Each structure stands twice: as structure tokens, then as C-alpha cells.
Amino acid sequence: MSSTSCKGQLWGLVDCNSFYASCEQVFRPDLKGKPVVVLSNNDGCIIARSAEAKKLGIPMGEAYFKVQGFLKAKNVAVFSSNFAL
């Protein structure tokens, strides 16, 4: 095991809960309080869920095609990943 000196430097790690879904809600105030999910590259699976979406029991990493009908029935806002955002 090696170590690197970081003298004089301060490092921080920020872990945001439901980050990508929260970003969508920040930039779309009309989504506040509504369930939101964000999909992975190529819209394959769910990578982020708002607190409201979690309450609906939507699992992390679930394949989008498996829950697409459920999401529509529950009026869940679905977004493709927007990593630049």
C-alpha cells in the first residue's frame, strides 16, 4: 500500500441523495413534490429516483422496459440522463 502526501490541500467528498432526479426538480419547479426517475445511458435502467418515486416502490437499477407501464400509470416524470446538467 502506498500513500501520497497532500500537505496543504483540503479534499472533500459530497454524496447527494437522488442527485440526478433532484437536479431535474431544481430546474423544473413544476416537478417539486412529484415522482421523478432518471434513466441510464441509452435509457436502459433507472439510475436515480426522487423521494416520491422511492415511496412508490420503484427499485434502483430496474430495467425501464419492465416498469414503463407502471411509471406512466403513476404519472412519474421520466428523464434520460443529462450528465452535463
GIVENBEL-V391551 format. One record per pair of residues at least 12 apart in sequence whose ideal C-beta (glycine too) atoms are under 10 Angstrom apart, sorted by the first residue. I is the first residue (numbers start at 1). J is the second residue. Records with the same first field share a line. If there is no record, write none. Layout:
I = J  J
This chain:
16 = 48
17 = 48  49  50  51  54
18 = 36  37  38  48  49  50  51  52  53  54  60
19 = 38  47  48
20 = 36  37  38  39  40  47  48  49  50  79  81  82  83  85
21 = 35  36  37  38  46  47  48  49  50  51  52  53  54  77  79
22 = 36  38  48  50  51
23 = 36  38  48  79  82  85
24 = 36  37  38  48  50  77  78  79  82  85
25 = 50  51  52  77
26 = 85
27 = 82  85
28 = 77  79
30 = 77
31 = 50  52  77  79
32 = 50  52
33 = 50  51  52
34 = 50  52  53  74  75  76  77
35 = 49  50  51  52  53  54  55  56  58  71  74  75  76  77  78
36 = 48  49  50  51  52  53  76  77  78  79
37 = 49  50  52  53  54  56  58  60  62  64  67  71  76  77  78  79
38 = 50  53  77  78  79  80  81  82  85
39 = 63  64  78  79  80  81
40 = 61  63  64  80  81
41 = 80  81  83
42 = 64  80  81
43 = 64  65  68  78  79  80  81
44 = 61  63  64  65  81
45 = 59  60  61  62  63  64  65  66  67
46 = 58  59  60  61  62  63  64  66  67  71  76  78
47 = 60  61  62  81
48 = 60  79  81
49 = 62  76
50 = 76  77
52 = 74  76  77
53 = 71  74  76  77  78
56 = 70  71  74  76
57 = 70  74
58 = 70  71  74  76
64 = 78  80
